[in-house]
Amino acid sequence: MSQLAELQRTFAASLRDPANGQVMLDLASIGNEQLPHRARMDVYRNNVASSLIDALAALYPVCQRLVGEEFFRAAAKVYLDRPSPDALPRQASLIGFAPDFAGFLVGFEPARSLPYLPDVARLEHAWHRVYHGSEAEPVTATDLQAYVQTHGEQALDQLVLDLVPAHQLLMSPYPVSRIWQANQPGQDGQVTIAEEDRNERIFVVQPQAQVDVRRVSPGAFAFLCAVKGGATLGRALIAAFEEEQTRDPQSVFAELLNAGSFVLPTTVGETNS
Amino acid sequence: MSRMTHSPEMYSARTQAGGRIPLATDASLRSSGLLASDPESAATLALKPRSAGMSLKPQHYRQILSDGVDVDFFEVHAENYFGAGGTPHRYLTAIRERHALSIHGIGLSIGGAGPLNPDHLAQLRMLVDRYEPQLVSEHLAWCESGGAYFNDLLPVALTSEALDIVCQHVEQTQDALGRAILIENPSNYLAFEQSDIPETEFLAEMARRTGCGLLLDINNVVVSAHNLQRSAQDYLDAFSMDAVGEIHLAGHSNDERNGLTLKIDDHGSAPSAEVWDLYRAFVHKAGARPTLIEWDQDVPPLEVLAQEVATARTILGAPSSQPNSPRETNHVPAR
């Protein structure tokens, strides 16, 4: 191993483990010992720890608001100190960092009194994924009319659409989107929960410049899940009806279509254009 | 304790009202002086030496597009735009259409002993190809070891071995991007016993061997000089001024420990008076260079950044092409 590699390996180890820092004290030197080496090394150690805690706070701001900054930072520290190869980021960009923070919170004993917290974290992660997600031109009603003209009415029933690439689907037994909404900057954090708000089905998409956190009906959610699973349009309509018989599945589909939820599969797009 | 690293930039964008990206009318842009020239110019021209820019922050996206801001260029951290698409790219695309851009990487680990991460380099290349920035820069630092990333700019031991490795990494990056990059001098909290090349020499030799330029961060000079008990002025006097392609000006904080103070490079305030004085003197001596007001923590309103940019512009605008003229020496700060 080269000298530089050996030094950096030691330095890296001491960043994570203060006891290991003693090795560093023998390596570093500034020629003037007014300020102890440990204090200097601590700047880097502190930078790494606090910058990653800050990163978690930036990724999970609603969770932080729900539990308070002090609690959140303590929890974040436990998360970052966990013995896992993924405890530190595996890439320089922090986009997508800490995908399992919600899973960590499930088992985090001090947060037990907030059973909805992990699902709020899941929603925040979903928001983050969509915020950075890839762009696509959603299919419109006009596009589908053109498809019918080319291929006939029957073909529409057999058409397999895709969801827009930047999307997330979530279910929760808690009103997490209401909690999330009420804890956005400028909101007072108060949530009034009706019984029908309790179980939530959420579709996170970005039709315009803003990420949209949508509560959708059981039928709409079933429709979206069916499309995501590769079902034909006809099958997706049936799935929507089975889940929510009080709504016309065609209107469920129309609403989702107009909201820019779908794209044509590449093969269809190519033959049409 | 605060520090110069990055946090994912997205939270602040949530406070913005929904809807389409607002676009200022041409008339409002003309009146603000932003559309004075050919719209193509943002894409085609190199930065003029007297350009002054600011960090581009998500909380300012909408205001920049709706109201405009009097600035010559924006600078972004490359890694905040490594996502496939979404809000950051929509805004950066709209802003790039009317402003010059500098892409500043903080995570390539140029000073790392191991090989560069090919995925990172590929993503950087995609970003540079997409936005065609006027400037691309990175740091003399490392941030990765054994596949773990520390989200911090860590110090490089300045040895001939390190110089060879850094030069190889700079060349590899320049080859991948098809253009020269700038490398920034670090802020230091300690120095290594093994280091046997002065930092200014290390940077100059790297620039000479690879053809890269240097990004002179004057705040880093002040921070390092204080922390390592050296002279900031001596450092600047030894700096390879001809290689400087950009200057960074930022703020730092003071961290008290047992009655002793370390200066922490946190980019969380306006540049200090000392930074401004050294900047003024450097511009006077070396001539104007594109200058960035860098502000990453506790980001203030856009107007505050614009005010700092205006201050830099004033200094850049001062005649500096005849450094030996007696009249000019009057501009040199008294201290």
Chai-1 contact restraints between the chains, C-beta under 6 A:
chainA,res_idxA,chainB,res_idxB,connection_type,confidence,min_distance_angstrom,max_distance_angstrom,comment,restraint_id
A,S2,B,A113,contact,1.0,0.0,6.0,A-B,restraint_1
A,Q3,B,E161,contact,1.0,0.0,6.0,A-B,restraint_2
A,L4,B,A113,contact,1.0,0.0,6.0,A-B,restraint_3
A,L4,B,E161,contact,1.0,0.0,6.0,A-B,restraint_4
A,L4,B,A162,contact,1.0,0.0,6.0,A-B,restraint_5
A,A5,B,A113,contact,1.0,0.0,6.0,A-B,restraint_6
A,L7,B,A157,contact,1.0,0.0,6.0,A-B,restraint_7
A,Q8,B,A113,contact,1.0,0.0,6.0,A-B,restraint_8
A,Q8,B,S145,contact,1.0,0.0,6.0,A-B,restraint_9
A,A12,B,S145,contact,1.0,0.0,6.0,A-B,restraint_10
A,A28,B,L190,contact,1.0,0.0,6.0,A-B,restraint_11
A,A28,B,F192,contact,1.0,0.0,6.0,A-B,restraint_12
A,S29,B,E193,contact,1.0,0.0,6.0,A-B,restraint_13
A,I30,B,L190,contact,1.0,0.0,6.0,A-B,restraint_14
A,I30,B,A191,contact,1.0,0.0,6.0,A-B,restraint_15
A,I30,B,L228,contact,1.0,0.0,6.0,A-B,restraint_16
A,N32,B,Q229,contact,1.0,0.0,6.0,A-B,restraint_17
A,L35,B,L260,contact,1.0,0.0,6.0,A-B,restraint_18
A,A39,B,R257,contact,1.0,0.0,6.0,A-B,restraint_19
A,R40,B,Y189,contact,1.0,0.0,6.0,A-B,restraint_20
A,R40,B,L190,contact,1.0,0.0,6.0,A-B,restraint_21
A,V43,B,Y189,contact,1.0,0.0,6.0,A-B,restraint_22
A,N46,B,M1,contact,1.0,0.0,6.0,A-B,restraint_23
A,N47,B,R3,contact,1.0,0.0,6.0,A-B,restraint_24
A,N47,B,D152,contact,1.0,0.0,6.0,A-B,restraint_25
A,V48,B,F150,contact,1.0,0.0,6.0,A-B,restraint_26
A,V48,B,D152,contact,1.0,0.0,6.0,A-B,restraint_27
A,S51,B,T5,contact,1.0,0.0,6.0,A-B,restraint_28
A,S51,B,N151,contact,1.0,0.0,6.0,A-B,restraint_29
A,S51,B,D152,contact,1.0,0.0,6.0,A-B,restraint_30
A,L52,B,N151,contact,1.0,0.0,6.0,A-B,restraint_31
A,D54,B,S7,contact,1.0,0.0,6.0,A-B,restraint_32
A,A55,B,S7,contact,1.0,0.0,6.0,A-B,restraint_33
A,A55,B,P8,contact,1.0,0.0,6.0,A-B,restraint_34
A,A58,B,S7,contact,1.0,0.0,6.0,A-B,restraint_35
A,A58,B,P8,contact,1.0,0.0,6.0,A-B,restraint_36
A,A58,B,Y11,contact,1.0,0.0,6.0,A-B,restraint_37
A,L59,B,P8,contact,1.0,0.0,6.0,A-B,restraint_38
A,P61,B,Y11,contact,1.0,0.0,6.0,A-B,restraint_39
A,L88,B,A148,contact,1.0,0.0,6.0,A-B,restraint_40
A,P89,B,Y149,contact,1.0,0.0,6.0,A-B,restraint_41
A,A92,B,E79,contact,1.0,0.0,6.0,A-B,restraint_42
A,A92,B,G107,contact,1.0,0.0,6.0,A-B,restraint_43
A,A92,B,H120,contact,1.0,0.0,6.0,A-B,restraint_44
A,A92,B,Y149,contact,1.0,0.0,6.0,A-B,restraint_45
A,S93,B,E79,contact,1.0,0.0,6.0,A-B,restraint_46
A,S93,B,F82,contact,1.0,0.0,6.0,A-B,restraint_47
A,L94,B,P8,contact,1.0,0.0,6.0,A-B,restraint_48
A,I95,B,F82,contact,1.0,0.0,6.0,A-B,restraint_49
A,I95,B,G83,contact,1.0,0.0,6.0,A-B,restraint_50
A,Y131,B,M10,contact,1.0,0.0,6.0,A-B,restraint_51
A,Y131,B,G86,contact,1.0,0.0,6.0,A-B,restraint_52
A,Y131,B,T87,contact,1.0,0.0,6.0,A-B,restraint_53
A,H132,B,G83,contact,1.0,0.0,6.0,A-B,restraint_54
A,H132,B,G86,contact,1.0,0.0,6.0,A-B,restraint_55
A,G133,B,G85,contact,1.0,0.0,6.0,A-B,restraint_56
A,G133,B,G86,contact,1.0,0.0,6.0,A-B,restraint_57
A,S134,B,A84,contact,1.0,0.0,6.0,A-B,restraint_58
A,S134,B,G85,contact,1.0,0.0,6.0,A-B,restraint_59
A,E135,B,G85,contact,1.0,0.0,6.0,A-B,restraint_60
A,P185,B,T15,contact,1.0,0.0,6.0,A-B,restraint_61
A,Q206,B,G86,contact,1.0,0.0,6.0,A-B,restraint_62
A,Q208,B,G19,contact,1.0,0.0,6.0,A-B,restraint_63
A,Q208,B,R20,contact,1.0,0.0,6.0,A-B,restraint_64
A,A209,B,R20,contact,1.0,0.0,6.0,A-B,restraint_65
A,A209,B,I21,contact,1.0,0.0,6.0,A-B,restraint_66
A,A209,B,T87,contact,1.0,0.0,6.0,A-B,restraint_67
A,A209,B,R90,contact,1.0,0.0,6.0,A-B,restraint_68
A,Q210,B,G18,contact,1.0,0.0,6.0,A-B,restraint_69
